[in-house]
């Protein structure tokens, strides 16, 4: 398969890289130190049209493909994985509307999301419901032309900064997982509040917060798909998002390797730069190989979605699993090459080390990905 980028994709890549070098990377340091939402970076991405890459032109987006989305996510992640996470989380939030919503919902919500005027968020995780979404406690009771939501969602990326939320609740608990439904909830809806903001180890520029629903009344027309479609919708949306996480991991790992090479060229020990020592060269060789393997896997998966191949779900899962764990290994080696300096906050590799750790956890843990792949292969 040919992974050469088109001229348009190369132009977008160069444009994003300049934006990242000039503004997003410098801002990442301050956002991390102050635990501050990367608002300026989100606005810059919106100006570049990145928020609407996957949204069709008739709804105000660019109508481009997953390969192009992967290019954008990887480049942003090289400068700030938090900013890339904001982009990915918004995509995960509006994916149900894009893939399963009716025309009225698309016309109402997608234009503002495509322009970046509003951010989206996906709300399915709860205190007892993470990998096992069947343990969801939140409910949605039908009351005429309205739905009354009750429950609390945890660890919601884009938290209070989003304006449009796709929320998963039980509308019929007796049917088990088939009783889950997906609803669009707008910020400011009566009975919709925000709880605590999490103080995270890494990705501190991406806000994570609690969402609280107390007799929150929303129009029944905000139902995405049909009643009971919730599990199918979240499963599809998360699988698509896994490719973006793979690209994010590749971008972060590439940045880590670049930092390690630059440091190794400047650091002199035993009379020569440490990059001339075989031990360091072997580490860099492994890093380079793993990054490129993950990148190929990611682009293959993205192309499979664009071409609507039957195995895209397996490939999307594989790339998230491999790329996230690859990033862990690469960043660890990069910090090791920095030695004691890598442990100090004045060096950016320290932030990358903390940012990386969440990649193997959010949007499905590595263990859940192995379970899914193993189960599918065993059929």
N, C-alpha and C positions, 0 to 999 in steps of 0.2 A: 504494500500500500504506500502511495506517495504522500508524505507528510510535508512537502514543500508548501510554504505559505504563498497565497496569492499576493499580487502587488498591493491590493487594498489592505490585506491583513498585515503586511509588512509596514505599511504607512501607519496603521493604527498602533502597531507594536512600538514603532519609533516615537510616535506622539505620546503614548502612555509612558514610555521609558523616560522621556524628557520631563514630563509632569512629575513622575515619581522622584527623579534625581533632584529636581529643583525645589519641590514643595512637600511631597508626601513623606519621603524618608526623613527630612529634618523635623517635621511635625511629629513623627512617630515617637521620637525621644521624649518630647515634652508631654505628649498624651500618656505615655507609659508612666512617667514620673508622677504626674498629677492625677492619674486614674481618670482621665478626661475623655469623653466621647470624641472620636475623630470627626467632628462636624465639618471642619474645613476640607478635609480629605473627601468626605462624602459629597460635599458641594462640587469639588473639582471633578470627581467621577461623573456626577450628574451633567456638568458642563460638557464633558467629553462624550456624553451619550451612552455611557457604560451601563447605566441602570436599565436601559431599554434595549439592550442588544438582542434579546430573544423575543421581544414583543413585536408583533407585526406592525408594519408601517401605518396601516389604517387605524391603529390605536395609538399612534404617536411614537412608536418605537423604531428600531432600525431593521427589524425583520431579518436578522442574521442567524447564523447557525451556531451549534455548540462548539465547533472547532474555534470559531472567532471568540466565543465567550471564554474558552480556555486560554487563548492568547492574552486576553485582557486580565483575567484573574491571576495568571502566572506573573505578569509584569507588575501588577499592583502589589502582589505578595512579596516581591523582591524588596520593595521599599517599606511595606508595613502590612503584616499579616492581619492586623486588626481591621484595617481599611478593606482588605480583600474579604474579610469575614462579614463586614457590613454589607458589601455587595452581594455575597453569596446568600446571606440570611434573608435579604429582601427578595432575591430570586426564589428562594424556597418558600417564602411567604406568598408570593403571587402566582407561583406555578399552578396551584389548584384552580385559580380563576382562569389562567391561560389555557390549561389542558382540559378542565372539566366544567368551567363556568358557562352560563348561557350568554347570549348576545347582549342582553341588557346589563348584566354584571360586567362584561368586558368593556362595554362602552362607558360605563360609569366609573370603574376603578382603574383600568389599565393606563389611560393617558397620563394621569398624575404620577403613576408609578414609573412609567417610561421616561418621563422628563426628569425624574428625581425630585419633583416637588414634594412628593410623599414617599416614605419608606414603608415596606411591608415587613411583617414578622410572622413566623409560624409558631403556633402555640399548641403543643401536644404533651410536652413533658410535665409530669407532676411528681410530688414527693415519693409516691409509691409506683409511679408509672414512667419508666424510662425506656429501656430496651423492650420491656413487656407492656405494650400499650393497652393490653386487655385489662390491666389493673387501673385504668382511668376511673376517677371518682366523679369528675365534673359531669353535670347533667344539663340537658336541654329539653324542657317540657313545652310541648306545643300548646298554645293558648290562642285559639282562633287563627288570626293572621299574624300572630307574633310567636316568638320562641323566648322562653325565660331561661337564662343561663345562670348556673350556680357552680362555683368551684374555684380552685386556685391553680394556676400554671406556674411552674418553676423554670429557672434557667433559660429564660426566653431572650434570645439574642435580638438586638435592636430595641428591646425593652420599651421604655417610655418614649424613645425617640421615634418609633414607628407611628404611622397614622392608620394603617389598615392591617388587620390581623385575620389570619385564617385559623380558626379555633376548633378543636376536636373534642366532642362531648358525646356522652351516651344519650340517645333519644329513646332507646329501648334496651334496657339492661338485660332483659330476659333472653334476647337474641345473642348475647355475648358479643364477640368481636364484630358480628354483622349488625349490631345495634349502634355502632359508632357513626356519627354524622359530622360533616364539616360545615361551618358557618363563617361568613364574613362579618367581622365586628369592626366598627369604626371607632377611633379614639374620640372620647367625649360622650359615648353612649351612656345613658343613665344606668347606674349600677355597675359601671366598669371603673375599677380603681387600680392603682399601682402599689405594689408592696415594696420590699427592700430591694436595693441595688446590690448585687453581689460584688465582693471585694476579691477579685481573682488574682491568681499567681501570675498569669500571663494574659496576652491579648487584652490588655487593660484599656485600649482605645475603643474596644467594641463593648457596648453596654449590655449587661445581662440583668434582667429584673423579673420580679414576680408580677403576674397579672391576676387580679382578683375580680370575680364576678359574683355580685350579690343581687339576685333578682334582676339581672340585666335583661331588659326587654329589647329585642331586635326584630325587625321585620322577617317574617317567614321566607320572604323572597330572597333573603341573604343566604339561603341554603345552597351549597355548591353540590351540583349533581342531584342525587336523590337521597332520601332518608336511608341510612344504612350503608352509604357509599364511603364513609369516612376512612375505613381501613385501606380500601383500594386506593383512595386518593393520597393518603399520607405515604403509603408504600411507593407509589409511582413518583411522588414529588421528591422523596428522600433519595431514591435511586438516581434520579437526574442530578440531584445536588452532589452526589458522591463524586461525580466527575469533576465538578468545580473544586471540591476539597482536594482531589488529587492534583489539580493544577496549582492550587494554593500551596500544597506541600512541596511541589517541584520548585516553585518560585522561592520559597523560604530556604530550601536546601541549596539552591543555586547561589543565593545571597551569602549563605554561610560559607560555601566553598570559596567564593570570590574573596571574602574577608580573610579566610585562612591563607589563601595564596598570597594576598597582599602582605599580610603579617609575616609569613614565612620568608618572603623576599627581603624584608627589612630587618628581621631579627637575626643577629649574628651570634653564633656559639661555636666554640672550638675553631675559630679562625675563618668561618665562612657562613653565609646565610643558611638558615636551617633547611631551606627548600632544597639545598644541595645534599642533604643527608638522606640516605636511602629509606630510613624509617618514615620520614615525612613524605617522601615521594610515594611510597607504597600506600599510605593513608589517602593521599590526594587521588591516586589512581583508582582506588576503591570508590571514593566519593564520586568521581567523574562517571564511572561506570554505572553506579546505582542511579544517579540523577538521570542519565540518559535512558536507562531502562525504564524508569518510571515515566519519563516524558513520552516515550514511545507508546507505553501502555495507555497513558491518558489520552493521547491523540487518537489512538486506535479506538478507544471506547467512545470518544466524542464523535468520531466519524461514523461509528456504528449506529448511534442515535440519529444522526443526520440522514443516514441511509436507511433507517428504520429496519435494521437487521434484528433478527429474533434473539440473538444472544447479547444484546446491548446491556441487559440487566446484570448478567453475570460479569461482563467486562467492567461495568461501572463499579460493582462491588469489589472486584479484584484490584482496580486501580486505587480505590480509597484505602483498602487494606495495605497494599504494597507501598504506595507513595507515603502514607503517614508514618509507617514504620521505617521506611527509607530515610525520611527527614530526621527521625530520631537518631539514627545511626550517623548520618552525615553531620548534623549539628554537634553531636557528642565528639566526633573526631575533630571538628573545627575548633571547638573549645579546647580540646586537648592540645592542639597545635599552638594555641595561644598561651598555654601553660597557666601560670598563676594570674597573668593579666586577664585571661578569659573569664576569670571568676569575678572580676571587678566591673562595677556598673559603668565605668567610663568607657568600656569597650562594648560595641553593639552586639557582639556575639553572646553576651550575657543575657540580653533581652530576647534574642532569637531562641536561646536554650529554653527559656521559660515559655515563650509563645508556642514553641513546637509541641509541648507536651499534650496540649488539648486535642491535637489532630487525631490521636489514637482513641479519643473518647467521644467527642461530639459527633452528631449525625450518625450514630451507630459505632459501638466499640469494635475493636479488632476482633474480639471473641465472637461477636454477633455476625460479623462478616464471614468469619471462618465457618460458623455454623450454617449460614445461608448457603455458601458455596458448597460445603460438604454435603448438605442435604440435597441440593439440586443435582450434584454429580452422582449421588447415590441412587437417583431415581431410575 
